[in-house]
Amino acid sequence: MEANEKRYDEMTYRRCGKSGLLLPAISLGLWHNFGSVDVFNQFIKIAYTAFDKGITHFDLANNYGPVYGSAEENFGQILKKGLGKYRDELIVSSKAGYDMWPGPYGNWGSRKYLMASLDQSLKRMGLDYVDIFYSHRPDPQTPVEETMGALADIVRQGKALYVGISNYNDVETKAALDALKAYNTPCLIHQSKYSMLERWVEPKLLPLLKDEGVGLIAFSPLAQGLLTNKYLNGIPGNSRAAKPSGFLKQNQVTEVVVDKARRLNGLAAQRGQTLAEMALAWLLKDERVTSVLIGASSTEQLLDNLKALQQLAFTNDELAAIETILR
Ligand SMILES: NC(=O)c1ccc[n+]([C@@H]2O[C@H](COP(=O)([O-])OP(=O)(O)OC[C@H]3O[C@@H](n4cnc5c(N)ncnc54)[C@H](OP(=O)(O)O)[C@@H]3O)[C@@H](O)[C@H]2O)c1
């Protein structure tokens, strides 16, 4: 693989909180479309196209697939086939926190699980270190000091450069950030579900992260496809909602949501954008959002989504019209 020489010309990079790390405004997640049920030639093309367009950040987790672990294995193959020669231009993240292997040590937030899981992830990807390692979700049964202590030690061991947390609410986040500070390992980033249809981060989490100098990366910014033109006229056979392995279920494609998407789609058209482009631009208008973490099942989708960066500004009238639709 020879990467596009102009790969840095069009992407915007944003500082992650108060850290030294810049992330692309659009990052690529490998939760779906990169598992053992998917087609290698298809997803290697998506990964290479992403890198050629300046997407330096690839997000994984131990259990992405299906089967569990297969997205990391496949990403390891993509690295081996050529992308790996650009390792110093890549930000690779992984996580542990959800169900991964049987027994009491393959889930949640113990030191035992996090340490073992990252070792497995590194092996699957053929890497010596990840750039960001996350606690994938809070564990109500494990002291936050233990989970954060494990993350801090992982950095000391050189197996991750930065640490992050995901799916922690504002109270859990404050406790985690304080614990990490006590270990002199600042939290780099919070990965949270955030889209026009899922706005829980707005009242408390975003202001807290801003105060604490921690970045936010928004996952499922297209609500798994609901904020695109995909479901405007029914559920297509090649969609996530139609696939047995997809996390978007058909009963989530409700008439209420589709009606909102149709009206948003009309507004996007008036702005000269697709709905997907507008949904991403709407998140990125807030500078506290470091990056939007998209998924893509084709290079066409990826290229469409990248066009969001060409128009991030909204008029007050457009914002008000969006609020009316989302209400
Ligand atoms: N931390 C966590 O707990 C957590 C949880 C979920 C996700 N994540 C991360 O966030 C990443 C993204 O999540 P996501 O895949 O749900 O993101 P998303 O961007 O909201 O949804 C991606 C899906 O939307 C559809 N799509 C994307 N662009 C499109 C376009 N331009 N036109 C039409 N359809 C389009 C595709 O669906 P089809 O497949 O139907 O074509 C694609 O697979 C994951 O890969 C993972 O890295 C993290």
The ligand as an SDF file (V2000), in Angstrom:
LIG
                    3D

 48 52  0  0  0  0  0  0  0  0999 V2000
  -17.9880    3.0530   23.3170 N   0  0  0  0  0  0  0  0  0  0  0  0
  -19.0740    2.4050   22.9940 C   0  0  0  0  0  0  0  0  0  0  0  0
  -19.7750    1.8410   23.8330 O   0  0  0  0  0  0  0  0  0  0  0  0
  -19.4820    2.3690   21.5520 C   0  0  0  0  0  0  0  0  0  0  0  0
  -20.7570    1.9030   21.1870 C   0  0  0  0  0  0  0  0  0  0  0  0
  -21.0990    1.9500   19.8340 C   0  0  0  0  0  0  0  0  0  0  0  0
  -20.1850    2.4130   18.8920 C   0  0  0  0  0  0  0  0  0  0  0  0
  -18.9440    2.8160   19.3000 N   0  0  0  0  0  0  0  0  0  0  0  0
  -17.9370    3.2850   18.3090 C   0  0  0  0  0  0  0  0  0  0  0  0
  -18.5350    4.1850   17.3880 O   0  0  0  0  0  0  0  0  0  0  0  0
  -18.3170    3.7030   16.0600 C   0  0  0  0  0  0  0  0  0  0  0  0
  -19.4220    4.1440   15.1620 C   0  0  0  0  0  0  0  0  0  0  0  0
  -20.6720    3.6220   15.6020 O   0  0  0  0  0  0  0  0  0  0  0  0
  -21.8120    3.3720   14.5470 P   0  0  0  0  0  0  0  0  0  0  0  0
  -21.3200    2.4130   13.5230 O   0  0  0  0  0  0  0  0  0  0  0  0
  -23.0420    3.0710   15.2930 O   0  0  0  0  0  0  0  0  0  0  0  0
  -21.8830    4.8600   13.8750 O   0  0  0  0  0  0  0  0  0  0  0  0
  -22.8880    5.5920   12.9240 P   0  0  0  0  0  0  0  0  0  0  0  0
  -21.9940    6.4380   12.0790 O   0  0  0  0  0  0  0  0  0  0  0  0
  -23.9600    6.2390   13.7270 O   0  0  0  0  0  0  0  0  0  0  0  0
  -23.5760    4.4550   12.0300 O   0  0  0  0  0  0  0  0  0  0  0  0
  -22.8750    3.8340   10.9910 C   0  0  0  0  0  0  0  0  0  0  0  0
  -23.8380    3.1700   10.0350 C   0  0  0  0  0  0  0  0  0  0  0  0
  -24.6730    4.1430    9.4340 O   0  0  0  0  0  0  0  0  0  0  0  0
  -24.8180    3.8690    8.0440 C   0  0  0  0  0  0  0  0  0  0  0  0
  -24.1800    4.9730    7.2890 N   0  0  0  0  0  0  0  0  0  0  0  0
  -23.0280    5.6160    7.5590 C   0  0  0  0  0  0  0  0  0  0  0  0
  -22.8080    6.6020    6.6910 N   0  0  0  0  0  0  0  0  0  0  0  0
  -23.8560    6.5950    5.8290 C   0  0  0  0  0  0  0  0  0  0  0  0
  -24.1740    7.3840    4.7200 C   0  0  0  0  0  0  0  0  0  0  0  0
  -23.4010    8.3920    4.3220 N   0  0  0  0  0  0  0  0  0  0  0  0
  -25.3410    7.1000    4.0560 N   0  0  0  0  0  0  0  0  0  0  0  0
  -26.1400    6.0960    4.4510 C   0  0  0  0  0  0  0  0  0  0  0  0
  -25.8730    5.3040    5.5150 N   0  0  0  0  0  0  0  0  0  0  0  0
  -24.7350    5.5570    6.2010 C   0  0  0  0  0  0  0  0  0  0  0  0
  -24.1580    2.5440    7.7900 C   0  0  0  0  0  0  0  0  0  0  0  0
  -25.1360    1.5570    8.0200 O   0  0  0  0  0  0  0  0  0  0  0  0
  -25.3220    0.2560    7.1030 P   0  0  0  0  0  0  0  0  0  0  0  0
  -24.3780   -0.7230    7.6750 O   0  0  0  0  0  0  0  0  0  0  0  0
  -26.7650   -0.0840    7.3230 O   0  0  0  0  0  0  0  0  0  0  0  0
  -24.9970    0.6400    5.6830 O   0  0  0  0  0  0  0  0  0  0  0  0
  -23.1140    2.4930    8.8730 C   0  0  0  0  0  0  0  0  0  0  0  0
  -22.7170    1.1850    9.1980 O   0  0  0  0  0  0  0  0  0  0  0  0
  -18.2060    2.1980   16.2540 C   0  0  0  0  0  0  0  0  0  0  0  0
  -17.5640    1.5720   15.1620 O   0  0  0  0  0  0  0  0  0  0  0  0
  -17.3740    2.1310   17.5030 C   0  0  0  0  0  0  0  0  0  0  0  0
  -16.0180    2.3870   17.1810 O   0  0  0  0  0  0  0  0  0  0  0  0
  -18.5870    2.8110   20.5890 C   0  0  0  0  0  0  0  0  0  0  0  0
  1  2  1  0
  2  3  2  0
  2  4  1  0
  4  5  1  0
  4 48  2  0
  5  6  2  0
  6  7  1  0
  7  8  2  0
  8  9  1  0
  8 48  1  0
  9 10  1  0
  9 46  1  0
 10 11  1  0
 11 12  1  0
 11 44  1  0
 12 13  1  0
 13 14  1  0
 14 15  2  0
 14 16  1  0
 14 17  1  0
 17 18  1  0
 18 19  2  0
 18 20  1  0
 18 21  1  0
 21 22  1  0
 22 23  1  0
 23 24  1  0
 23 42  1  0
 24 25  1  0
 25 26  1  0
 25 36  1  0
 26 27  1  0
 26 35  1  0
 27 28  2  0
 28 29  1  0
 29 30  1  0
 29 35  2  0
 30 31  1  0
 30 32  2  0
 32 33  1  0
 33 34  2  0
 34 35  1  0
 36 37  1  0
 36 42  1  0
 37 38  1  0
 38 39  2  0
 38 40  1  0
 38 41  1  0
 42 43  1  0
 44 45  1  0
 44 46  1  0
 46 47  1  0
M  CHG  2   8   1  16  -1
M  END
$$$$
